[in-house]
Amino acid sequence: STPSDTTADGGGLTLKGATDKTFNWVDSTDAWTSSEHIHLGDNKQLILGTGSDFKIYHDASNTYLDNGTTGDIYLKLNSKNSAHFKKNAGVELYHNNVKRLVTNDWGAAAYNLFQIYGAEGGDAQLYFYSDEADDEIDKWRMVAVAANNTFRFTGNATDGSAWEDYIVLNNNNSVELYYDNTKRAETTNSGLLVNGTVSDSKG
């Protein structure tokens, strides 16, 4: 005569078989609970939201998380962000709830150290480092042109127009030093070549 969530607890449907198959209301979790799998066939959707905004479904080949035209998508583990997919914008990836990698209109940016290994653990590596609080990487980089070939340490020109060489390391060959993208010194098999003057002071 006086129904409540408490009196509804455990109520639902029970299908008798070799074992009971149940679909019941559980008051402590404030949710319907099924004792069995729920199987949706190809192109059948699990639809969420008052406006049917979010859909999860599978066609004959692919799986989709479709948020339509509304809002962002967050992936969380233990209440911490793992990934954030922004509407009409970038994707953010997290480590232990700390943002580490973002995409943007010009590419991607990493927070702190970003490391890439060569194919199948080869010795070609790229390192990027940023301590910026925004989505911009610091204006320097190291580029491995190819494994066991050439490494270039480069930075952005002061006017932002192009990347300029700082140091170039040629495998089994020379080391080149640059000033304002002009080569000033180069090692050889017999010593050192200098393009310019050598002095013991800035003067």
C-alpha positions in Angstrom: 0.0 0.0 0.0 3.0 2.3 0.5 5.5 1.4 -2.2 9.1 2.7 -1.9 12.5 1.9 -3.3 13.1 -0.3 -0.3 10.0 -2.4 -0.9 10.9 -2.5 -4.6 14.4 -3.9 -3.8 14.9 -7.3 -5.5 11.7 -7.0 -7.6 11.8 -7.7 -11.3 11.6 -10.6 -13.7 12.6 -14.2 -13.2 12.7 -16.7 -16.0 12.8 -20.3 -14.8 15.3 -22.6 -16.4 18.1 -25.0 -15.3 19.0 -21.9 -13.3 17.0 -18.7 -12.7 17.6 -15.9 -15.3 16.8 -12.6 -13.5 16.3 -8.9 -14.3 15.9 -7.2 -11.0 15.9 -3.8 -9.3 18.7 -3.4 -6.7 18.1 -0.5 -4.4 21.6 -0.2 -3.0 23.0 0.4 -6.5 19.9 2.3 -7.7 19.9 0.3 -10.9 18.4 -2.6 -12.8 20.7 -5.7 -12.7 20.7 -8.6 -15.1 22.1 -12.0 -14.1 22.9 -12.8 -17.8 24.5 -11.2 -20.8 22.6 -8.7 -22.9 23.2 -9.3 -26.6 22.5 -6.7 -29.3 22.9 -7.9 -32.9 24.7 -6.0 -35.7 23.5 -2.4 -36.1 21.3 -2.6 -33.0 22.1 0.3 -30.7 22.3 0.9 -27.0 20.9 4.4 -26.8 21.7 6.7 -23.9 20.5 10.2 -22.9 17.1 11.9 -22.8 17.7 13.2 -26.3 19.0 9.8 -27.5 22.4 11.6 -27.7 24.9 8.7 -27.2 24.9 5.4 -29.0 27.0 2.2 -28.7 26.7 -0.3 -31.5 28.5 -2.7 -33.8 28.0 -3.4 -37.5 29.3 -6.4 -39.3 32.9 -5.2 -39.0 33.4 -2.2 -36.7 32.4 -0.9 -33.2 31.2 2.6 -32.7 30.9 5.1 -29.8 28.7 7.8 -31.3 28.1 11.0 -29.3 26.2 12.7 -32.2 26.5 16.4 -32.1 26.5 17.0 -28.3 29.3 17.5 -25.8 32.6 15.6 -25.3 33.4 12.0 -24.5 35.5 11.0 -21.4 37.0 7.7 -20.6 37.6 7.2 -16.9 39.2 4.5 -14.7 38.8 4.6 -11.0 37.2 8.1 -11.4 40.4 9.4 -13.1 40.6 10.6 -16.7 42.2 8.3 -19.2 41.1 10.0 -22.4 39.1 13.1 -23.3 37.6 13.4 -26.8 36.6 17.1 -27.4 33.7 18.1 -29.7 35.1 19.7 -32.8 38.6 19.9 -31.2 41.4 17.7 -29.9 42.0 14.4 -28.1 43.7 14.4 -24.7 45.5 11.3 -23.2 46.3 11.0 -19.5 48.6 9.0 -17.2 47.2 8.6 -13.7 44.9 11.6 -14.3 47.7 13.8 -15.5 47.5 15.1 -19.1 50.4 13.8 -21.2 49.5 14.1 -24.9 47.1 16.3 -26.9 46.2 16.8 -30.5 45.4 20.2 -32.0 45.0 21.9 -35.3 48.7 21.8 -36.2 49.5 18.3 -35.0 50.2 17.0 -31.5 52.0 18.1 -28.3 53.5 16.1 -25.4 53.8 17.2 -21.8 57.3 16.6 -20.4 59.3 13.8 -22.1 58.0 12.2 -25.3 60.0 9.3 -26.7 59.7 7.3 -29.9 61.7 4.2 -30.6 62.6 2.9 -34.0 60.9 0.0 -35.6 60.9 -3.2 -33.5 63.0 -1.6 -30.8 65.7 -0.3 -33.2 68.2 2.3 -32.2 66.6 5.3 -33.9 64.9 7.5 -31.3 63.2 10.8 -31.0 62.9 12.8 -27.8 60.8 15.9 -27.2 60.6 17.8 -23.9 58.1 20.4 -22.8 57.4 21.9 -19.4 54.8 24.4 -20.8 51.4 24.6 -19.1 49.6 25.0 -22.5 49.5 22.8 -25.5 52.7 24.1 -27.1 55.9 22.1 -27.1 59.1 23.9 -26.4 60.8 25.4 -29.4 63.5 22.7 -29.9 63.7 19.1 -31.0 66.1 16.3 -31.8 65.5 14.5 -35.1 66.9 11.1 -36.1 66.9 11.1 -39.8 67.5 7.3 -39.9 68.9 4.7 -37.6 72.7 4.6 -37.7 72.8 7.6 -40.0 72.3 11.2 -38.9 71.1 12.9 -35.8 70.1 16.6 -36.0 69.5 18.9 -33.0 67.4 21.7 -34.3 65.4 24.6 -32.9 63.0 27.2 -34.1 64.3 30.4 -35.7 63.8 33.5 -33.6 61.1 34.8 -36.0 59.4 31.4 -36.0 59.9 31.1 -39.8 61.8 27.8 -39.9 63.7 25.2 -38.0 67.5 25.8 -37.7 70.3 23.4 -37.1 72.3 23.5 -33.8 74.3 20.3 -34.0 74.5 17.6 -36.7 76.0 14.2 -35.9 76.9 12.1 -38.9 77.4 8.5 -38.2 81.0 7.3 -38.5 81.8 10.8 -39.8 81.8 14.4 -38.8 80.2 16.5 -36.0 78.9 19.9 -37.2 78.3 23.0 -35.0 76.1 25.9 -36.1 75.5 29.5 -35.2 72.2 31.0 -36.4 71.9 28.1 -38.9 75.4 28.7 -40.3 77.9 26.0 -39.9 80.9 27.3 -38.0 82.9 24.1 -37.1 83.2 20.6 -38.3 85.3 17.7 -37.1 87.3 15.7 -39.7 89.5 12.6 -39.7 92.5 14.8 -39.1 91.2 17.4 -36.7 88.8 20.4 -36.9 87.7 22.8 -39.6 86.5 26.2 -38.6 84.4 28.6 -40.7 85.3 32.0 -39.3 87.7 33.1 -36.6 88.9 31.4 -33.5 89.3 33.6 -30.4 89.7 33.2 -26.6 86.9 35.7 -25.9 83.6 37.0 -27.3 85.5 40.0 -28.7 
